[in-house]
Amino acid sequence: MEIGASGAWQLTVAEKQRRKRYNLCDYCGDAKHDVLNCPLRPARQAPRFNRQAVMTYEFEAQTESEPEKDHPEE
C-alpha cells in the first residue's frame, strides 16, 4: 500500500492487478468474498455526489401596450 495525494492509504497498481487476477476482495484481499460483500469494508453513510439540478423559469406577462418583438413592423 502507498499513501495517496489525499493522505489515505491506496493499493499499488501491482497489488490491484494481483487481487483481480486471483479474484480476491479489493478491500481486504480475502478470497472468500468480493468487495461488495466484505465484512471489513465500512458502510457508506451518504452518497458522494448529489447529481440533481433544479431549474426555474420566470415568464413576464406581455401586456397589450407592448408591441410583439417577433413580428417586424410593416
N, CA, C and O atoms as CSV, one atom per row, in Angstrom:
chain,resi,resn,atom,element,x,y,z
A,1,MET,N,N,0.847,-1.185,0.000
A,1,MET,CA,C,0.000,0.000,0.000
A,1,MET,C,C,0.879,1.231,0.000
A,1,MET,O,O,2.029,1.203,0.441
A,2,GLU,N,N,0.316,2.302,-0.501
A,2,GLU,CA,C,1.018,3.570,-0.513
A,2,GLU,C,C,0.041,4.677,-0.132
A,2,GLU,O,O,-1.175,4.501,-0.219
A,3,ILE,N,N,0.570,5.795,0.283
A,3,ILE,CA,C,-0.270,6.926,0.672
A,3,ILE,C,C,-0.522,7.772,-0.569
A,3,ILE,O,O,0.414,8.157,-1.270
A,4,GLY,N,N,-1.807,8.059,-0.835
A,4,GLY,CA,C,-2.195,8.854,-1.992
A,4,GLY,C,C,-2.108,10.344,-1.703
A,4,GLY,O,O,-1.678,10.758,-0.627
A,5,ALA,N,N,-2.520,11.140,-2.674
A,5,ALA,CA,C,-2.451,12.592,-2.549
A,5,ALA,C,C,-3.349,13.119,-1.443
A,5,ALA,O,O,-3.057,14.157,-0.849
A,6,SER,N,N,-4.443,12.410,-1.158
A,6,SER,CA,C,-5.369,12.857,-0.118
A,6,SER,C,C,-4.916,12.429,1.278
A,6,SER,O,O,-5.547,12.792,2.270
A,7,GLY,N,N,-3.827,11.660,1.361
A,7,GLY,CA,C,-3.336,11.200,2.663
A,7,GLY,C,C,-3.906,9.863,3.077
A,7,GLY,O,O,-3.573,9.365,4.152
A,8,ALA,N,N,-4.757,9.264,2.255
A,8,ALA,CA,C,-5.344,7.964,2.566
A,8,ALA,C,C,-4.505,6.857,1.941
A,8,ALA,O,O,-3.842,7.065,0.925
A,9,TRP,N,N,-4.541,5.677,2.560
A,9,TRP,CA,C,-3.823,4.527,2.022
A,9,TRP,C,C,-4.510,4.062,0.759
A,9,TRP,O,O,-5.737,3.989,0.702
A,10,GLN,N,N,-3.713,3.743,-0.262
A,10,GLN,CA,C,-4.235,3.225,-1.518
A,10,GLN,C,C,-3.408,2.021,-1.934
A,10,GLN,O,O,-2.228,1.909,-1.599
A,11,LEU,N,N,-4.054,1.117,-2.676
A,11,LEU,CA,C,-3.337,-0.034,-3.199
A,11,LEU,C,C,-2.463,0.387,-4.376
A,11,LEU,O,O,-2.823,1.282,-5.141
A,12,THR,N,N,-1.321,-0.262,-4.512
A,12,THR,CA,C,-0.488,-0.008,-5.675
A,12,THR,C,C,-1.125,-0.662,-6.893
A,12,THR,O,O,-1.987,-1.530,-6.756
A,13,VAL,N,N,-0.710,-0.254,-8.065
A,13,VAL,CA,C,-1.249,-0.815,-9.302
A,13,VAL,C,C,-0.958,-2.313,-9.371
A,13,VAL,O,O,-1.809,-3.092,-9.801
A,14,ALA,N,N,0.229,-2.713,-8.954
A,14,ALA,CA,C,0.599,-4.131,-8.974
A,14,ALA,C,C,-0.306,-4.948,-8.045
A,14,ALA,O,O,-0.720,-6.053,-8.395
A,15,GLU,N,N,-0.612,-4.408,-6.868
A,15,GLU,CA,C,-1.470,-5.129,-5.923
A,15,GLU,C,C,-2.899,-5.215,-6.437
A,15,GLU,O,O,-3.559,-6.238,-6.254
A,16,LYS,N,N,-3.388,-4.156,-7.079
A,16,LYS,CA,C,-4.734,-4.199,-7.672
A,16,LYS,C,C,-4.815,-5.279,-8.738
A,16,LYS,O,O,-5.792,-6.024,-8.797
A,17,GLN,N,N,-3.778,-5.367,-9.591
A,17,GLN,CA,C,-3.752,-6.382,-10.639
A,17,GLN,C,C,-3.685,-7.789,-10.053
A,17,GLN,O,O,-4.340,-8.703,-10.554
A,18,ARG,N,N,-2.889,-7.967,-8.986
A,18,ARG,CA,C,-2.777,-9.285,-8.341
A,18,ARG,C,C,-4.109,-9.724,-7.758
A,18,ARG,O,O,-4.510,-10.877,-7.914
A,19,ARG,N,N,-4.794,-8.810,-7.088
A,19,ARG,CA,C,-6.095,-9.152,-6.494
A,19,ARG,C,C,-7.129,-9.465,-7.564
A,19,ARG,O,O,-7.969,-10.344,-7.374
A,20,LYS,N,N,-7.080,-8.761,-8.678
A,20,LYS,CA,C,-8.005,-9.034,-9.771
A,20,LYS,C,C,-7.706,-10.397,-10.398
A,20,LYS,O,O,-8.624,-11.162,-10.693
A,21,ARG,N,N,-6.418,-10.700,-10.601
A,21,ARG,CA,C,-6.010,-11.959,-11.222
A,21,ARG,C,C,-6.449,-13.168,-10.386
A,21,ARG,O,O,-6.876,-14.181,-10.941
A,22,TYR,N,N,-6.348,-13.068,-9.079
A,22,TYR,CA,C,-6.682,-14.192,-8.196
A,22,TYR,C,C,-8.092,-14.105,-7.610
A,22,TYR,O,O,-8.432,-14.869,-6.706
A,23,ASN,N,N,-8.917,-13.182,-8.115
A,23,ASN,CA,C,-10.302,-12.998,-7.648
A,23,ASN,C,C,-10.375,-12.785,-6.142
A,23,ASN,O,O,-11.150,-13.435,-5.441
A,24,LEU,N,N,-9.556,-11.866,-5.666
A,24,LEU,CA,C,-9.543,-11.534,-4.241
A,24,LEU,C,C,-10.381,-10.284,-4.010
A,24,LEU,O,O,-10.642,-9.514,-4.934
A,25,CYS,N,N,-10.796,-10.097,-2.768
A,25,CYS,CA,C,-11.548,-8.907,-2.388
A,25,CYS,C,C,-10.670,-7.672,-2.588
A,25,CYS,O,O,-9.511,-7.656,-2.174
A,26,ASP,N,N,-11.220,-6.650,-3.215
A,26,ASP,CA,C,-10.456,-5.424,-3.463
A,26,ASP,C,C,-10.189,-4.640,-2.180
A,26,ASP,O,O,-9.292,-3.798,-2.149
A,27,TYR,N,N,-10.952,-4.904,-1.129
A,27,TYR,CA,C,-10.774,-4.133,0.107
A,27,TYR,C,C,-9.793,-4.818,1.054
A,27,TYR,O,O,-8.834,-4.195,1.511
A,28,CYS,N,N,-10.029,-6.112,1.353
A,28,CYS,CA,C,-9.189,-6.773,2.356
A,28,CYS,C,C,-8.274,-7.850,1.788
A,28,CYS,O,O,-7.362,-8.300,2.480
A,29,GLY,N,N,-8.494,-8.277,0.545
A,29,GLY,CA,C,-7.630,-9.278,-0.074
A,29,GLY,C,C,-8.025,-10.709,0.219
A,29,GLY,O,O,-7.259,-11.621,-0.094
A,30,ASP,N,N,-9.182,-10.943,0.803
A,30,ASP,CA,C,-9.640,-12.299,1.123
A,30,ASP,C,C,-10.265,-12.939,-0.116
A,30,ASP,O,O,-10.888,-12.254,-0.928
A,31,ALA,N,N,-10.096,-14.249,-0.254
A,31,ALA,CA,C,-10.629,-14.976,-1.409
A,31,ALA,C,C,-12.054,-15.471,-1.187
A,31,ALA,O,O,-12.659,-16.006,-2.116
A,32,LYS,N,N,-12.602,-15.312,-0.001
A,32,LYS,CA,C,-13.917,-15.874,0.322
A,32,LYS,C,C,-15.083,-14.983,-0.100
A,32,LYS,O,O,-16.228,-15.433,-0.095
A,33,HIS,N,N,-14.815,-13.735,-0.462
A,33,HIS,CA,C,-15.894,-12.810,-0.825
A,33,HIS,C,C,-15.340,-11.734,-1.753
A,33,HIS,O,O,-14.131,-11.648,-1.967
A,34,ASP,N,N,-16.235,-10.915,-2.299
A,34,ASP,CA,C,-15.804,-9.785,-3.112
A,34,ASP,C,C,-15.981,-8.496,-2.308
A,34,ASP,O,O,-16.444,-8.528,-1.168
A,35,VAL,N,N,-15.615,-7.380,-2.898
A,35,VAL,CA,C,-15.620,-6.113,-2.169
A,35,VAL,C,C,-17.039,-5.692,-1.766
A,35,VAL,O,O,-17.213,-5.036,-0.738
A,36,LEU,N,N,-18.043,-6.054,-2.551
A,36,LEU,CA,C,-19.418,-5.672,-2.206
A,36,LEU,C,C,-19.930,-6.394,-0.962
A,36,LEU,O,O,-20.809,-5.885,-0.268
A,37,ASN,N,N,-19.387,-7.568,-0.680
A,37,ASN,CA,C,-19.814,-8.348,0.487
A,37,ASN,C,C,-18.748,-8.401,1.574
A,37,ASN,O,O,-18.811,-9.262,2.451
A,38,CYS,N,N,-17.794,-7.523,1.536
A,38,CYS,CA,C,-16.696,-7.533,2.501
A,38,CYS,C,C,-17.188,-7.105,3.888
A,38,CYS,O,O,-17.769,-6.029,4.034
A,39,PRO,N,N,-16.960,-7.939,4.900
A,39,PRO,CA,C,-17.411,-7.570,6.256
A,39,PRO,C,C,-16.542,-6.480,6.895
A,39,PRO,O,O,-16.959,-5.866,7.877
A,40,LEU,N,N,-15.360,-6.233,6.366
A,40,LEU,CA,C,-14.471,-5.225,6.944
A,40,LEU,C,C,-14.655,-3.849,6.329
A,40,LEU,O,O,-14.235,-2.847,6.907
A,41,ARG,N,N,-15.277,-3.795,5.170
A,41,ARG,CA,C,-15.461,-2.518,4.480
A,41,ARG,C,C,-16.502,-1.676,5.216
A,41,ARG,O,O,-17.597,-2.164,5.497
A,42,PRO,N,N,-16.184,-0.432,5.529
A,42,PRO,CA,C,-17.168,0.423,6.210
A,42,PRO,C,C,-18.329,0.766,5.277
A,42,PRO,O,O,-18.143,0.943,4.073
A,43,ALA,N,N,-19.506,0.855,5.845
A,43,ALA,CA,C,-20.691,1.205,5.060
A,43,ALA,C,C,-20.663,2.691,4.745
A,43,ALA,O,O,-20.248,3.505,5.570
A,44,ARG,N,N,-21.101,3.033,3.565
A,44,ARG,CA,C,-21.200,4.447,3.199
A,44,ARG,C,C,-22.423,5.036,3.873
A,44,ARG,O,O,-23.492,4.428,3.905
A,45,GLN,N,N,-22.245,6.218,4.402
A,45,GLN,CA,C,-23.344,6.847,5.105
A,45,GLN,C,C,-24.147,7.787,4.216
A,45,GLN,O,O,-25.346,7.969,4.430
A,46,ALA,N,N,-23.509,8.375,3.238
A,46,ALA,CA,C,-24.198,9.307,2.347
A,46,ALA,C,C,-23.580,9.180,0.959
A,46,ALA,O,O,-22.401,8.850,0.831
A,47,PRO,N,N,-24.351,9.433,-0.055
A,47,PRO,CA,C,-23.765,9.393,-1.393
A,47,PRO,C,C,-22.697,10.469,-1.565
A,47,PRO,O,O,-22.785,11.544,-0.972
A,48,ARG,N,N,-21.697,10.171,-2.374
A,48,ARG,CA,C,-20.602,11.114,-2.566
A,48,ARG,C,C,-21.028,12.358,-3.332
A,48,ARG,O,O,-20.613,13.470,-3.007
A,49,PHE,N,N,-21.856,12.165,-4.348
A,49,PHE,CA,C,-22.231,13.287,-5.183
A,49,PHE,C,C,-23.741,13.369,-5.271
A,49,PHE,O,O,-24.425,12.353,-5.397
A,50,ASN,N,N,-24.243,14.559,-5.207
A,50,ASN,CA,C,-25.664,14.786,-5.408
A,50,ASN,C,C,-25.823,15.363,-6.806
A,50,ASN,O,O,-25.491,16.523,-7.049
A,51,ARG,N,N,-26.325,14.560,-7.710
A,51,ARG,CA,C,-26.400,14.975,-9.111
A,51,ARG,C,C,-27.811,15.392,-9.488
A,51,ARG,O,O,-28.372,14.907,-10.470
A,52,GLN,N,N,-28.363,16.272,-8.719
A,52,GLN,CA,C,-29.683,16.784,-9.018
A,52,GLN,C,C,-29.556,18.241,-9.425
A,52,GLN,O,O,-28.722,18.979,-8.902
A,53,ALA,N,N,-30.381,18.631,-10.347
A,53,ALA,CA,C,-30.392,20.018,-10.789
A,53,ALA,C,C,-31.804,20.562,-10.652
A,53,ALA,O,O,-32.780,19.864,-10.927
A,54,VAL,N,N,-31.900,21.787,-10.234
A,54,VAL,CA,C,-33.189,22.447,-10.105
A,54,VAL,C,C,-33.168,23.642,-11.041
A,54,VAL,O,O,-32.273,24.485,-10.982
A,55,MET,N,N,-34.158,23.693,-11.892
A,55,MET,CA,C,-34.245,24.812,-12.837
A,55,MET,C,C,-35.578,25.512,-12.640
A,55,MET,O,O,-36.621,24.875,-12.499
A,56,THR,N,N,-35.522,26.817,-12.634
A,56,THR,CA,C,-36.751,27.596,-12.530
A,56,THR,C,C,-36.803,28.570,-13.689
A,56,THR,O,O,-35.780,29.064,-14.162
A,57,TYR,N,N,-37.984,28.825,-14.120
A,57,TYR,CA,C,-38.208,29.771,-15.211
A,57,TYR,C,C,-39.190,30.826,-14.745
A,57,TYR,O,O,-40.162,30.536,-14.047
A,58,GLU,N,N,-38.917,32.042,-15.144
A,58,GLU,CA,C,-39.836,33.126,-14.855
A,58,GLU,C,C,-40.222,33.770,-16.177
A,58,GLU,O,O,-39.362,34.184,-16.954
A,59,PHE,N,N,-41.510,33.850,-16.421
A,59,PHE,CA,C,-42.011,34.461,-17.632
A,59,PHE,C,C,-42.749,35.733,-17.261
A,59,PHE,O,O,-43.565,35.755,-16.340
A,60,GLU,N,N,-42.451,36.771,-17.984
A,60,GLU,CA,C,-43.159,38.020,-17.757
A,60,GLU,C,C,-44.359,38.053,-18.686
A,60,GLU,O,O,-44.259,37.725,-19.868
A,61,ALA,N,N,-45.465,38.443,-18.148
A,61,ALA,CA,C,-46.666,38.540,-18.966
A,61,ALA,C,C,-46.528,39.735,-19.898
A,61,ALA,O,O,-46.116,40.818,-19.482
A,62,GLN,N,N,-46.880,39.525,-21.170
A,62,GLN,CA,C,-46.774,40.601,-22.153
A,62,GLN,C,C,-48.096,41.369,-22.174
A,62,GLN,O,O,-49.167,40.792,-22.364
A,63,THR,N,N,-47.994,42.643,-21.979
A,63,THR,CA,C,-49.207,43.455,-21.991
A,63,THR,C,C,-49.543,43.851,-23.421
A,63,THR,O,O,-48.690,43.784,-24.307
A,64,GLU,N,N,-50.781,44.262,-23.643
A,64,GLU,CA,C,-51.220,44.617,-24.987
A,64,GLU,C,C,-50.582,45.919,-25.471
A,64,GLU,O,O,-50.540,46.157,-26.678
A,65,SER,N,N,-50.095,46.751,-24.587
A,65,SER,CA,C,-49.498,48.015,-24.992
A,65,SER,C,C,-48.095,47.815,-25.571
A,65,SER,O,O,-47.599,48.663,-26.314
A,66,GLU,N,N,-47.457,46.686,-25.227
A,66,GLU,CA,C,-46.128,46.413,-25.756
A,66,GLU,C,C,-46.249,45.748,-27.122
A,66,GLU,O,O,-47.039,44.817,-27.278
A,67,PRO,N,N,-45.496,46.194,-28.103
A,67,PRO,CA,C,-45.540,45.523,-29.404
A,67,PRO,C,C,-44.797,44.188,-29.329
A,67,PRO,O,O,-43.870,44.025,-28.537
A,68,GLU,N,N,-45.210,43.260,-30.147
A,68,GLU,CA,C,-44.542,41.966,-30.173
A,68,GLU,C,C,-43.198,42.125,-30.848
A,68,GLU,O,O,-43.107,42.793,-31.878
A,69,LYS,N,N,-42.177,41.546,-30.312
A,69,LYS,CA,C,-40.840,41.712,-30.826
A,69,LYS,C,C,-40.520,40.724,-31.952
A,69,LYS,O,O,-39.574,40.943,-32.709
A,70,ASP,N,N,-41.284,39.654,-32.070
A,70,ASP,CA,C,-41.009,38.635,-33.075
A,70,ASP,C,C,-41.484,39.032,-34.460
A,70,ASP,O,O,-40.959,38.527,-35.453
A,71,HIS,N,N,-42.464,39.921,-34.556
A,71,HIS,CA,C,-43.035,40.299,-35.838
A,71,HIS,C,C,-42.454,41.648,-36.286
A,71,HIS,O,O,-42.497,42.620,-35.532
A,72,PRO,N,N,-41.925,41.708,-37.484
A,72,PRO,CA,C,-41.410,43.005,-37.946
A,72,PRO,C,C,-42.553,43.980,-38.206
A,72,PRO,O,O,-43.649,43.591,-38.608
A,73,GLU,N,N,-42.276,45.216,-37.973
A,73,GLU,CA,C,-43.303,46.241,-38.196
A,73,GLU,C,C,-43.452,46.501,-39.686
A,73,GLU,O,O,-42.462,46.517,-40.417
A,74,GLU,N,N,-44.685,46.705,-40.140
A,74,GLU,CA,C,-44.943,46.934,-41.564
A,74,GLU,C,C,-45.090,48.392,-41.864
A,74,GLU,O,O,-45.311,48.766,-43.016
